[in-house]
Amino acid sequence: MTFGQKFIDNLRKGHLSGEIPTELADAMSDDLIWTSLAKSSLGNQSRGKEEWLDYIKNDNEDYSSEIVYENDEIVVWKGAGNINGVPQVFLFCMNIEGEKIKYVQHVRGPAT
């Protein structure tokens, strides 16, 4: 299984259980920056590692996703699910540095 697939599998486990898998937290750089390219429901466009982990703990929405492209420097994945009760689609681009997720950009919007 690839780094990216392990990451998104552990991310989904965290969303569904409200508990952060150790492998998920370990795969994130301590100075990670996650930037939303769409209007954010959290009130700001950028978050750090701890803010992302807190969001995962408190968001128990299920979704489907798949890797679009991956190499040693980048993981691109897409998915769909209900976000705040509304069907949404999303796209993530994650940069890898030192075998950890360092920079993340994502966009989401209505599924219809």
MDTraj code that builds the backbone (N, CA, C; nanometers):
import mdtraj as md
import numpy as np

residues = "MET THR PHE GLY GLN LYS PHE ILE ASP ASN LEU ARG LYS GLY HIS LEU SER GLY GLU ILE PRO THR GLU LEU ALA ASP ALA MET SER ASP ASP LEU ILE TRP THR SER LEU ALA LYS SER SER LEU GLY ASN GLN SER ARG GLY LYS GLU GLU TRP LEU ASP TYR ILE LYS ASN ASP ASN GLU ASP TYR SER SER GLU ILE VAL TYR GLU ASN ASP GLU ILE VAL VAL TRP LYS GLY ALA GLY ASN ILE ASN GLY VAL PRO GLN VAL PHE LEU PHE CYS MET ASN ILE GLU GLY GLU LYS ILE LYS TYR VAL GLN HIS VAL ARG GLY PRO ALA THR".split()
xyz = np.array([
    [0.0853, -0.1180, 0.0000],
    [0.0000, 0.0000, 0.0000],
    [0.0896, 0.1240, 0.0000],
    [0.0509, 0.2253, -0.0757],
    [0.1316, 0.3461, -0.0881],
    [0.1154, 0.4377, 0.0336],
    [0.2078, 0.5317, 0.0485],
    [0.2021, 0.6317, 0.1556],
    [0.0686, 0.7055, 0.1520],
    [0.0317, 0.7542, 0.0324],
    [-0.0923, 0.8302, 0.0189],
    [-0.2153, 0.7495, 0.0545],
    [-0.2202, 0.6253, 0.0106],
    [-0.3362, 0.5411, 0.0412],
    [-0.3457, 0.5130, 0.1909],
    [-0.2320, 0.4868, 0.2548],
    [-0.2322, 0.4674, 0.4008],
    [-0.2833, 0.5934, 0.4699],
    [-0.2363, 0.7093, 0.4220],
    [-0.2775, 0.8357, 0.4836],
    [-0.4285, 0.8551, 0.4734],
    [-0.4846, 0.8420, 0.3528],
    [-0.6284, 0.8685, 0.3404],
    [-0.7118, 0.7589, 0.4081],
    [-0.6614, 0.6353, 0.4143],
    [-0.7320, 0.5305, 0.4895],
    [-0.7368, 0.5655, 0.6377],
    [-0.6236, 0.6104, 0.6927],
    [-0.6191, 0.6484, 0.8338],
    [-0.6996, 0.7749, 0.8605],
    [-0.7016, 0.8662, 0.7652],
    [-0.7821, 0.9876, 0.7777],
    [-0.9302, 0.9503, 0.7883],
    [-0.9753, 0.8609, 0.7025],
    [-1.1156, 0.8173, 0.7055],
    [-1.1478, 0.7467, 0.8369],
    [-1.0555, 0.6627, 0.8856],
    [-1.0764, 0.5965, 1.0154],
    [-1.0952, 0.6994, 1.1263],
    [-1.0133, 0.8045, 1.1222],
    [-1.0256, 0.9101, 1.2222],
    [-1.1591, 0.9805, 1.2155],
    [-1.2044, 1.0119, 1.0947],
    [-1.3344, 1.0766, 1.0784],
    [-1.4465, 0.9883, 1.1315],
    [-1.4420, 0.8601, 1.1010],
    [-1.5512, 0.7706, 1.1404],
    [-1.5518, 0.7385, 1.2892],
    [-1.4329, 0.7306, 1.3503],
    [-1.4247, 0.6900, 1.4907],
    [-1.4139, 0.8064, 1.5877],
    [-1.3676, 0.9225, 1.5403],
    [-1.3427, 1.0339, 1.6307],
    [-1.2117, 1.0186, 1.7059],
    [-1.1344, 0.9166, 1.6708],
    [-1.0043, 0.8930, 1.7331],
    [-0.8970, 0.9004, 1.6252],
    [-0.7842, 0.9591, 1.6601],
    [-0.6772, 0.9800, 1.5631],
    [-0.5833, 0.8600, 1.5620],
    [-0.5755, 0.7875, 1.4501],
    [-0.4781, 0.6784, 1.4405],
    [-0.3351, 0.7348, 1.4515],
    [-0.2498, 0.6667, 1.5242],
    [-0.1111, 0.7099, 1.5414],
    [-0.0426, 0.7299, 1.4071],
    [-0.0668, 0.6389, 1.3126],
    [-0.0051, 0.6503, 1.1806],
    [-0.0470, 0.7783, 1.1083],
    [-0.1674, 0.8264, 1.1332],
    [-0.2137, 0.9500, 1.0706],
    [-0.1359, 1.0687, 1.1259],
    [-0.1317, 1.0821, 1.2564],
    [-0.0594, 1.1936, 1.3187],
    [0.0889, 1.1888, 1.2842],
    [0.1455, 1.0692, 1.2815],
    [0.2880, 1.0545, 1.2502],
    [0.3198, 1.0919, 1.1058],
    [0.2224, 1.0795, 1.0165],
    [0.2448, 1.1108, 0.8751],
    [0.2342, 1.2603, 0.8458],
    [0.1950, 1.3393, 0.9462],
    [0.1806, 1.4840, 0.9299],
    [0.3010, 1.5552, 0.9897],
    [0.3567, 1.6494, 0.9154],
    [0.4645, 1.7331, 0.9676],
    [0.4102, 1.8192, 1.0815],
    [0.4920, 1.8438, 1.1830],
    [0.4470, 1.9285, 1.2935],
    [0.4146, 2.0702, 1.2492],
    [0.4776, 2.1166, 1.1405],
    [0.4502, 2.2510, 1.0906],
    [0.3657, 2.2493, 0.9629],
    [0.2822, 2.1466, 0.9504],
    [0.1907, 2.1321, 0.8375],
    [0.1035, 2.2569, 0.8222],
    [0.0763, 2.2925, 0.6990],
    [-0.0176, 2.4007, 0.6684],
    [-0.1210, 2.3460, 0.5709],
    [-0.2484, 2.3507, 0.6117],
    [-0.3607, 2.3063, 0.5291],
    [-0.4383, 2.4316, 0.4894],
    [-0.4474, 2.4579, 0.3604],
    [-0.5156, 2.5762, 0.3107],
    [-0.6364, 2.5349, 0.2281],
    [-0.7494, 2.5950, 0.2609],
    [-0.8710, 2.5731, 0.1840],
    [-0.8781, 2.6775, 0.0731],
    [-0.8973, 2.6320, -0.0497],
    [-0.9114, 2.7230, -0.1625],
    [-1.0568, 2.7647, -0.1822],
    [-1.1462, 2.7087, -0.1020],
    [-1.2872, 2.7445, -0.1042],
    [-1.3216, 2.8089, 0.0303],
    [-1.4354, 2.8738, 0.0374],
    [-1.4776, 2.9317, 0.1641],
    [-1.4846, 2.8210, 0.2689],
    [-1.4244, 2.8433, 0.3824],
    [-1.4159, 2.7415, 0.4868],
    [-1.5295, 2.7538, 0.5870],
    [-1.5823, 2.6411, 0.6292],
    [-1.6842, 2.6400, 0.7336],
    [-1.6226, 2.6620, 0.8713],
    [-1.4896, 2.6555, 0.8818],
    [-1.4224, 2.6724, 1.0104],
    [-1.3847, 2.8171, 1.0389],
    [-1.4133, 2.9089, 0.9462],
    [-1.3905, 3.0489, 0.9737],
    [-1.2530, 3.1011, 0.9342],
    [-1.1630, 3.0149, 0.8908],
    [-1.0343, 3.0622, 0.8407],
    [-0.9908, 2.9735, 0.7258],
    [-0.9017, 3.0243, 0.6447],
    [-0.8622, 2.9507, 0.5247],
    [-0.7444, 2.8558, 0.5483],
    [-0.6637, 2.8788, 0.6527],
    [-0.5477, 2.7934, 0.6795],
    [-0.5545, 2.7356, 0.8193],
    [-0.5056, 2.6137, 0.8299],
    [-0.5026, 2.5441, 0.9587],
    [-0.3695, 2.4728, 0.9719],
    [-0.3309, 2.4462, 1.0944],
    [-0.2115, 2.3674, 1.1216],
    [-0.2483, 2.2237, 1.1527],
    [-0.1486, 2.1459, 1.1900],
    [-0.1675, 2.0038, 1.2188],
    [-0.2708, 1.9817, 1.3290],
    [-0.2555, 2.0502, 1.4411],
    [-0.3460, 2.0271, 1.5547],
    [-0.4889, 2.0676, 1.5219],
    [-0.5055, 2.1765, 1.4468],
    [-0.6401, 2.2176, 1.4060],
    [-0.7041, 2.1131, 1.3151],
    [-0.6238, 2.0545, 1.2248],
    [-0.6768, 1.9506, 1.1365],
    [-0.7141, 1.8271, 1.2172],
    [-0.6290, 1.7874, 1.3096],
    [-0.6600, 1.6698, 1.3919],
    [-0.7849, 1.6934, 1.4758],
    [-0.8011, 1.8133, 1.5306],
    [-0.9227, 1.8449, 1.6071],
    [-1.0466, 1.8375, 1.5184],
    [-1.0351, 1.8876, 1.3967],
    [-1.1467, 1.8817, 1.3024],
    [-1.1851, 1.7364, 1.2755],
    [-1.0862, 1.6506, 1.2537],
    [-1.1113, 1.5089, 1.2265],
    [-1.1852, 1.4440, 1.3427],
    [-1.1425, 1.4735, 1.4643],
    [-1.2049, 1.4147, 1.5844],
    [-1.3526, 1.4498, 1.5948],
    [-1.3890, 1.5687, 1.5483],
    [-1.5253, 1.6188, 1.5667],
    [-1.6125, 1.6108, 1.4432],
    [-1.5614, 1.5528, 1.3366],
    [-1.6379, 1.5400, 1.2133],
    [-1.6519, 1.3924, 1.1804],
    [-1.7688, 1.3391, 1.1998],
    [-1.7893, 1.1952, 1.1805],
    [-1.8643, 1.1625, 1.0522],
    [-1.8520, 1.2488, 0.9528],
    [-1.9169, 1.2246, 0.8244],
    [-1.8405, 1.1181, 0.7453],
    [-1.9139, 1.0311, 0.6795],
    [-1.8528, 0.9298, 0.5938],
    [-1.8379, 0.9866, 0.4531],
    [-1.7408, 0.9382, 0.3818],
    [-1.7163, 0.9823, 0.2453],
    [-1.6433, 0.8730, 0.1695],
    [-1.6420, 0.8850, 0.0389],
    [-1.5637, 0.7942, -0.0448],
    [-1.4529, 0.8769, -0.1076],
    [-1.3392, 0.8122, -0.1353],
    [-1.2293, 0.8856, -0.1969],
    [-1.1358, 0.7901, -0.2688],
    [-1.0521, 0.8479, -0.3545],
    [-0.9537, 0.7680, -0.4260],
    [-0.8354, 0.8553, -0.4652],
    [-0.7193, 0.7921, -0.4770],
    [-0.5977, 0.8591, -0.5215],
    [-0.6094, 0.8837, -0.6719],
    [-0.5818, 1.0064, -0.7135],
    [-0.5797, 1.0421, -0.8545],
    [-0.4371, 1.0301, -0.9080],
    [-0.3395, 1.0756, -0.8275],
    [-0.1988, 1.0725, -0.8667],
    [-0.1134, 1.0740, -0.7405],
    [-0.0006, 1.0030, -0.7461],
    [0.0912, 1.0027, -0.6317],
    [0.2326, 0.9741, -0.6791],
    [0.3285, 1.0449, -0.6187],
    [0.4698, 1.0119, -0.6328],
    [0.5373, 1.0429, -0.4990],
    [0.6693, 1.0532, -0.4947],
    [0.7393, 1.0764, -0.3681],
    [0.7214, 1.2181, -0.3136],
    [0.6673, 1.3074, -0.3950],
    [0.6553, 1.4475, -0.3544],
    [0.5127, 1.4980, -0.3393],
    [0.4162, 1.4248, -0.3945],
    [0.2799, 1.4782, -0.3981],
    [0.1774, 1.3643, -0.3963],
    [0.0636, 1.3917, -0.3337],
    [-0.0517, 1.3016, -0.3381],
    [-0.1719, 1.3869, -0.3772],
    [-0.2429, 1.3455, -0.4810],
    [-0.3659, 1.4134, -0.5230],
    [-0.4782, 1.3120, -0.5081],
    [-0.5816, 1.3513, -0.4364],
    [-0.6946, 1.2598, -0.4193],
    [-0.8254, 1.3363, -0.4209],
    [-0.9291, 1.2640, -0.4633],
    [-1.0617, 1.3236, -0.4761],
    [-1.1620, 1.2392, -0.4010],
    [-1.2754, 1.3000, -0.3720],
    [-1.3775, 1.2246, -0.3020],
    [-1.5110, 1.2948, -0.3026],
    [-1.6062, 1.2304, -0.2362],
    [-1.7413, 1.2835, -0.2257],
    [-1.8049, 1.2335, -0.0977],
    [-1.8930, 1.3152, -0.0434],
    [-1.9649, 1.2771, 0.0779],
    [-2.0502, 1.3932, 0.1240],
    [-2.1168, 1.3752, 0.2357],
    [-2.1972, 1.4818, 0.2943],
    [-2.1095, 1.5622, 0.3894],
    [-2.1041, 1.6927, 0.3681],
    [-2.0305, 1.7827, 0.4551],
    [-2.1309, 1.8841, 0.5061],
    [-2.1477, 1.8882, 0.6375],
    [-2.2504, 1.9727, 0.6994],
    [-2.3884, 1.9412, 0.6422],
    [-2.4130, 1.8123, 0.6125],
    [-2.5424, 1.7672, 0.5636],
    [-2.5702, 1.7924, 0.4169],
    [-2.4705, 1.8422, 0.3425],
    [-2.4889, 1.8747, 0.2012],
    [-2.3957, 1.7872, 0.1174],
    [-2.4469, 1.7219, 0.0108],
    [-2.3593, 1.6433, -0.0763],
    [-2.2513, 1.7316, -0.1386],
    [-2.1263, 1.6913, -0.1222],
    [-2.0121, 1.7695, -0.1679],
    [-1.9133, 1.6800, -0.2425],
    [-1.8324, 1.7417, -0.3264],
    [-1.7163, 1.6773, -0.3871],
    [-1.5939, 1.7557, -0.3411],
    [-1.4782, 1.6887, -0.3352],
    [-1.3582, 1.7587, -0.2913],
    [-1.2352, 1.7061, -0.3643],
    [-1.1316, 1.7891, -0.3644],
    [-1.0040, 1.7550, -0.4256],
    [-0.8933, 1.8056, -0.3336],
    [-0.7990, 1.7176, -0.3004],
    [-0.6853, 1.7514, -0.2146],
    [-0.5558, 1.7349, -0.2928],
    [-0.4635, 1.8261, -0.2710],
    [-0.3274, 1.8149, -0.3214],
    [-0.2358, 1.8288, -0.2000],
    [-0.1595, 1.7253, -0.1711],
    [-0.0752, 1.7233, -0.0516],
    [0.0710, 1.7085, -0.0925],
    [0.1554, 1.8011, -0.0457],
    [0.2990, 1.7951, -0.0717],
    [0.3674, 1.7186, 0.0410],
    [0.4604, 1.6322, 0.0018],
    [0.5345, 1.5503, 0.0969],
    [0.6776, 1.6034, 0.1058],
    [0.7240, 1.6255, 0.2285],
    [0.8635, 1.6616, 0.2539],
    [0.9126, 1.5770, 0.3704],
    [1.0269, 1.5146, 0.3542],
    [1.0811, 1.4323, 0.4622],
    [0.9880, 1.3202, 0.5039],
    [0.9185, 1.2617, 0.4063],
    [0.8256, 1.1501, 0.4279],
    [0.7075, 1.1851, 0.5173],
    [0.6708, 1.3150, 0.5183],
    [0.5537, 1.3612, 0.5935],
    [0.4756, 1.4605, 0.5077],
    [0.3460, 1.4687, 0.5328],
    [0.2626, 1.5675, 0.4665],
    [0.2993, 1.7039, 0.5244],
    [0.3380, 1.7959, 0.4372],
    [0.3847, 1.9281, 0.4812],
    [0.2867, 2.0390, 0.4424],
    [0.2430, 2.0394, 0.3176],
    [0.1500, 2.1416, 0.2673],
    [0.0297, 2.0718, 0.2050],
    [-0.0878, 2.1259, 0.2344],
    [-0.2117, 2.0694, 0.1812],
    [-0.2964, 2.1836, 0.1260],
    [-0.3499, 2.1639, 0.0080],
    [-0.4490, 2.2547, -0.0472],
    [-0.5707, 2.1710, -0.0831],
    [-0.6865, 2.2258, -0.0544],
    [-0.8068, 2.1519, -0.0917],
    [-0.9150, 2.2491, -0.1360],
    [-1.0043, 2.1947, -0.2164],
    [-1.1210, 2.2686, -0.2612],
    [-1.2402, 2.1732, -0.2563],
    [-1.3553, 2.2273, -0.2244],
    [-1.4771, 2.1449, -0.2251],
    [-1.5936, 2.2300, -0.2712],
    [-1.6963, 2.1621, -0.3161],
    [-1.8146, 2.2328, -0.3611],
    [-1.9329, 2.1388, -0.3710],
    [-2.0501, 2.1922, -0.4010],
    [-2.1712, 2.1101, -0.4113],
    [-2.1538, 1.9989, -0.5148],
    [-2.2108, 1.8846, -0.4857],
    [-2.1979, 1.7677, -0.5746],
    [-2.2889, 1.7784, -0.6960],
    [-2.3833, 1.8679, -0.6945],
    [-2.4749, 1.8794, -0.8087],
    [-2.4457, 2.0000, -0.8920],
])
top = md.Topology()
chain = top.add_chain()
for i, resn in enumerate(residues, 1):
    res = top.add_residue(resn, chain, resSeq=i)
    for name in ("N", "CA", "C"):
        top.add_atom(name, md.element.get_by_symbol(name[0]), res)
traj = md.Trajectory(xyz[None], top)
